[in-house]
Amino acid sequence: MLRAFVAGLCCEGFGAGPALEGVLYSPTIMAEYFGTYADFQTASKKDAGALLGADNSVGDVYQLAVVQEDGETRAWLENRFGARVGYLDADVSRTVRTLQAEGLETKAVLSFVAFTDHPGDGHYWGQVTLICYKPADAEAFDAFVQTVAQRMGQGLRTNVDLGAEGAAKVAESGGTWVPSQTVPLPENGKGTAYLKVRRKITERVIDQGRAGNKGCYVISWAFLLALVALLMFGLHSCGVF
């Protein structure tokens, strides 16, 4: 019943936007594995501001919290600090809810953050890759998710629409197998700018500091202070003060 419902959702909703091209009738729509790229939206400029900081870097892994809000299903992206920073479109959110009901683990990896200057004052949005799998295969797919996340941080968008054969390869390899195919960024539409497409050096250094590498933590602060000092020197040279 639930499998049929998932397939029905994909046939009705997954052809609606460019983020989900190629998913319609995909063999990955099943109760054992599901993978695709999907757009997300931000609820406010405050959320958008958080996305631009080091707490949300390209390649970060997010949990998915599905709730009912304002009469519709909404799957929120929860970062490693428990903050909700964006939500998936309604059709995708319903599919995530169904997959979770079937018992699948659902993870998302941040791919990019963008800004579009319309309508009105514009809005911040982005894209994640969704990777959903059986708890029985969690060890292999957790490793797979980490590899996808690492590659994402380098700007490499791994094709996660694996199909039954690809999902089996991941499980059999213990998560070491990764497809060589990549997915290009969506075409940059009029009035849209990509703000984050890979992990920045400063974000990598901050991650090392958070992981307990005090040397990297000190270097990160020294680097930031050096940038501030350089900016102040430039302003002084220009006669600003």
NORVENQUI-V344753 format. One line per field, one symbol per residue. ss: DSSP state (h for helix, s for strand, l for the rest). Layout:
ss=???
This chain:
ss=lhhhhhhhhhhhhllllhhhllllllllllllssssssssslllhhhhhhhlllllllllsssssssssllssssssslllllssssslhhhhhhhhhhhhllsssssssssssssllllllsssssssssssshhhhhhhhhhhhhhhhhhhllllsllllhhhhhhhhhhhllllllllslllllllllsssssllllhhhhhhhhhhlllhhhhhhhhhhhhhhhhhhhhhhhhllll
